Amino acid sequence: MYVVTVRFAIKPEFADAFLRAVQSNARTSLEREPGCHRFDVATGDAVHSDVFLYEVYTDRAAFEAHLASAHFKAFDAEAADWVAAKDVACFHLRDD
């Protein structure tokens, strides 16, 4: 399995809108992408503009399909101006 983590610093005035948009993207990804197995959205305890995503895909190709999907492209375009910083990391899930 291919694991992707993303940590966002969201401009505070856009935190609520970003959360709505990213949660919708997560639900749609799970519903429409057979290669998307998990898509969790988490926020910091006190600061909801600190957002962490944990995503699990069958493989890198499934993640690339996610990035090419219409719903991801729409989310990415909508949220682009709301993001102050973004850090993406990719891993391979170890099951041994």
Backbone as CSV, one residue per row, in Angstrom:
resi,resn,N_x,N_y,N_z,CA_x,CA_y,CA_z,C_x,C_y,C_z
1,MET,0.837,-1.185,0.000,0.000,0.000,0.000,0.885,1.253,0.000
2,TYR,0.353,2.308,-0.583,1.053,3.573,-0.735,0.391,4.595,0.190
3,VAL,1.152,5.172,1.093,0.622,6.102,2.091,1.094,7.514,1.773
4,VAL,0.164,8.444,1.830,0.477,9.854,1.600,0.022,10.641,2.821
5,THR,0.921,11.460,3.347,0.539,12.375,4.416,0.724,13.797,3.904
6,VAL,-0.190,14.641,4.305,-0.115,16.050,3.908,-0.408,16.892,5.139
7,ARG,0.444,17.850,5.401,0.199,18.789,6.492,0.037,20.173,5.886
8,PHE,-1.101,20.782,6.202,-1.423,22.110,5.693,-1.413,23.125,6.829
9,ALA,-0.905,24.294,6.564,-1.152,25.481,7.384,-2.114,26.326,6.562
10,ILE,-3.314,26.470,7.070,-4.366,27.198,6.357,-4.472,28.612,6.914
11,LYS,-4.649,29.566,6.032,-4.878,30.939,6.485,-6.120,30.908,7.377
12,PRO,-6.020,31.433,8.614,-7.103,31.268,9.594,-8.488,31.674,9.109
13,GLU,-8.564,32.698,8.307,-9.883,33.157,7.841,-10.541,32.169,6.872
14,PHE,-9.775,31.205,6.373,-10.307,30.217,5.434,-10.411,28.811,6.036
15,ALA,-10.143,28.674,7.336,-10.097,27.347,7.964,-11.411,26.582,7.796
16,ASP,-12.539,27.203,8.063,-13.824,26.501,7.959,-14.126,26.091,6.521
17,ALA,-13.900,26.986,5.587,-14.145,26.668,4.175,-13.214,25.552,3.711
18,PHE,-11.955,25.607,4.130,-11.007,24.564,3.741,-11.445,23.213,4.294
19,LEU,-11.839,23.171,5.553,-12.269,21.894,6.151,-13.462,21.313,5.416
20,ARG,-14.428,22.141,5.083,-15.585,21.646,4.321,-15.135,21.074,2.980
21,ALA,-14.272,21.794,2.285,-13.817,21.364,0.956,-12.970,20.095,1.028
22,VAL,-12.056,20.011,1.973,-11.179,18.841,2.044,-11.953,17.608,2.511
23,GLN,-12.924,17.779,3.395,-13.734,16.639,3.824,-14.612,16.136,2.677
24,SER,-15.114,17.031,1.864,-15.868,16.620,0.684,-14.966,15.867,-0.288
25,ASN,-13.752,16.374,-0.494,-12.789,15.698,-1.366,-12.464,14.305,-0.830
26,ALA,-12.298,14.179,0.460,-11.996,12.878,1.072,-13.137,11.896,0.836
27,ARG,-14.374,12.328,1.099,-15.542,11.449,0.890,-15.647,11.016,-0.567
28,THR,-15.486,11.955,-1.477,-15.597,11.645,-2.900,-14.479,10.694,-3.335
29,SER,-13.290,10.905,-2.827,-12.174,10.019,-3.158,-12.474,8.591,-2.723
30,LEU,-12.977,8.420,-1.516,-13.298,7.085,-1.009,-14.440,6.444,-1.794
31,GLU,-15.412,7.248,-2.201,-16.576,6.726,-2.929,-16.265,6.383,-4.387
32,ARG,-15.445,7.187,-5.036,-15.269,7.063,-6.486,-13.956,6.435,-6.943
33,GLU,-12.992,6.350,-6.061,-11.672,5.847,-6.450,-11.452,4.470,-5.834
34,PRO,-11.505,3.411,-6.641,-11.311,2.072,-6.078,-9.933,1.875,-5.453
35,GLY,-8.951,2.666,-5.853,-7.609,2.546,-5.296,-7.379,3.347,-4.036
36,CYS,-8.386,4.111,-3.587,-8.279,4.905,-2.349,-8.945,4.118,-1.225
37,HIS,-8.164,3.715,-0.236,-8.660,2.863,0.842,-8.908,3.615,2.145
38,ARG,-8.228,4.728,2.323,-8.390,5.510,3.546,-8.056,6.957,3.227
39,PHE,-8.832,7.861,3.826,-8.575,9.293,3.630,-9.074,10.011,4.874
40,ASP,-8.180,10.176,5.842,-8.524,10.816,7.110,-8.133,12.276,7.098
41,VAL,-8.989,13.106,7.699,-8.737,14.535,7.846,-8.699,14.830,9.340
42,ALA,-7.609,15.420,9.817,-7.471,15.748,11.236,-7.041,17.198,11.384
43,THR,-7.417,17.794,12.518,-6.999,19.170,12.818,-6.322,19.201,14.181
44,GLY,-5.578,20.268,14.419,-4.945,20.464,15.718,-5.990,20.688,16.798
45,ASP,-5.626,20.409,18.037,-6.551,20.557,19.158,-7.113,21.968,19.268
46,ALA,-6.239,22.935,19.245,-6.672,24.314,19.471,-6.734,25.129,18.190
47,VAL,-6.018,24.697,17.173,-5.926,25.477,15.947,-6.459,24.653,14.777
48,HIS,-7.640,24.992,14.305,-8.248,24.232,13.213,-7.672,24.594,11.849
49,SER,-6.745,25.536,11.829,-6.086,25.872,10.574,-4.830,25.016,10.359
50,ASP,-4.529,24.141,11.322,-3.458,23.150,11.194,-4.139,21.836,10.815
51,VAL,-3.997,21.417,9.556,-4.744,20.271,9.026,-3.778,19.191,8.567
52,PHE,-4.086,17.953,8.934,-3.257,16.801,8.596,-4.109,15.770,7.865
53,LEU,-3.616,15.295,6.721,-4.299,14.254,5.960,-3.477,12.975,6.010
54,TYR,-4.185,11.836,6.134,-3.559,10.514,6.066,-4.346,9.734,5.026
55,GLU,-3.676,9.408,3.908,-4.340,8.754,2.789,-3.630,7.445,2.465
56,VAL,-4.402,6.404,2.154,-3.823,5.112,1.789,-4.400,4.689,0.440
57,TYR,-3.492,4.383,-0.493,-3.857,3.966,-1.848,-3.264,2.590,-2.127
58,THR,-3.817,1.902,-3.094,-3.312,0.588,-3.475,-1.836,0.666,-3.854
59,ASP,-1.491,1.689,-4.629,-0.119,1.869,-5.088,0.047,3.309,-5.580
60,ARG,1.224,3.625,-6.037,1.481,4.989,-6.513,0.588,5.355,-7.697
61,ALA,0.303,4.385,-8.568,-0.569,4.651,-9.717,-1.961,5.081,-9.256
62,ALA,-2.456,4.481,-8.191,-3.776,4.870,-7.658,-3.728,6.296,-7.122
63,PHE,-2.613,6.668,-6.492,-2.466,8.046,-6.025,-2.382,9.013,-7.196
64,GLU,-1.652,8.642,-8.227,-1.566,9.486,-9.425,-2.945,9.651,-10.059
65,ALA,-3.761,8.590,-10.050,-5.135,8.679,-10.562,-5.946,9.655,-9.718
66,HIS,-5.722,9.647,-8.415,-6.402,10.605,-7.521,-6.047,12.033,-7.918
67,LEU,-4.754,12.286,-8.125,-4.318,13.635,-8.502,-4.885,14.078,-9.846
68,ALA,-5.186,13.132,-10.724,-5.729,13.443,-12.052,-7.253,13.533,-12.057
69,SER,-7.892,13.177,-10.954,-9.361,13.149,-10.922,-9.948,14.556,-10.959
70,ALA,-11.135,14.658,-11.515,-11.811,15.956,-11.613,-12.104,16.539,-10.237
71,HIS,-12.522,15.695,-9.288,-12.863,16.220,-7.957,-11.624,16.743,-7.228
72,PHE,-10.469,16.067,-7.389,-9.261,16.593,-6.760,-8.846,17.906,-7.419
73,LYS,-8.859,17.961,-8.735,-8.458,19.188,-9.431,-9.353,20.365,-9.033
74,ALA,-10.653,20.107,-8.877,-11.576,21.171,-8.458,-11.258,21.627,-7.034
75,PHE,-11.023,20.673,-6.130,-10.662,21.016,-4.747,-9.362,21.817,-4.730
76,ASP,-8.356,21.349,-5.433,-7.040,21.990,-5.441,-7.127,23.428,-5.944
77,ALA,-7.905,23.643,-6.984,-8.060,25.001,-7.528,-8.815,25.893,-6.542
78,GLU,-9.874,25.343,-5.927,-10.674,26.124,-4.979,-9.848,26.520,-3.758
79,ALA,-9.049,25.595,-3.237,-8.348,25.804,-1.971,-6.979,26.461,-2.113
80,ALA,-6.491,26.639,-3.307,-5.112,27.118,-3.516,-4.800,28.403,-2.757
81,ASP,-5.689,29.364,-2.783,-5.427,30.652,-2.125,-5.625,30.599,-0.617
82,TRP,-6.168,29.512,-0.105,-6.428,29.366,1.334,-5.221,28.798,2.077
83,VAL,-4.273,28.239,1.341,-3.153,27.503,1.929,-1.942,28.426,2.114
84,ALA,-1.449,28.483,3.369,-0.238,29.258,3.656,1.004,28.396,3.460
85,ALA,0.906,27.103,3.775,2.035,26.185,3.624,1.505,24.766,3.493
86,LYS,2.289,23.912,2.823,1.870,22.533,2.574,3.110,21.652,2.519
87,ASP,3.040,20.510,3.208,4.146,19.560,3.209,3.583,18.174,2.905
88,VAL,4.064,17.554,1.845,3.594,16.235,1.410,4.720,15.230,1.594
89,ALA,4.373,14.054,2.142,5.343,12.965,2.270,4.672,11.669,1.829
90,CYS,5.439,10.794,1.182,4.914,9.517,0.683,5.700,8.364,1.292
91,PHE,4.979,7.277,1.569,5.562,6.119,2.236,4.996,4.838,1.637
92,HIS,5.659,3.746,1.921,5.131,2.424,1.591,4.762,1.747,2.902
93,LEU,3.517,1.294,3.022,3.044,0.647,4.234,3.734,-0.706,4.392
94,ARG,4.325,-0.931,5.530,5.025,-2.180,5.811,4.061,-3.124,6.527
95,ASP,3.926,-4.322,6.018,3.036,-5.278,6.663,3.783,-6.551,7.066
96,ASP,5.101,-6.471,7.108,5.885,-7.633,7.518,6.465,-7.446,8.901
